[in-house]
Amino acid sequence: MIKQQELMANYLKDTTLIIKELALSAKKEAKDTKGTEDQDYKLGIAFGFYWVISVMQQQAEAFGIPLKDLNLDDIDADKDLM
């Protein structure tokens, strides 16, 4: 049986992977809608994902949690999502 702590760690890792995939997809969609009436909407969604990932990384660092443990070590919010 999986311990509660291990279960929560796995949940965070999996959820972070999903959020990263959605964030990168949102950035691409925002870029693809440049000059259209959907541009502002798509940019807003992309910025929301940027904000979430940025806060997650900052909080992990503040709590001394290695970004690798949360699958957040391979993305730079400022470079990859803005």
LINGI-V942021 format. One record per helix or strand. SS is the DSSP state (alpha for helix, beta for strand). FROM is the first residue (numbers start at 0). TO is the last residue. If there is no record, write none. Layout:
[[SS | FROM | TO] [SS | FROM | TO]]
This chain:
[[alpha | 3 | 31] [alpha | 38 | 61] [alpha | 66 | 69] [alpha | 76 | 80]]
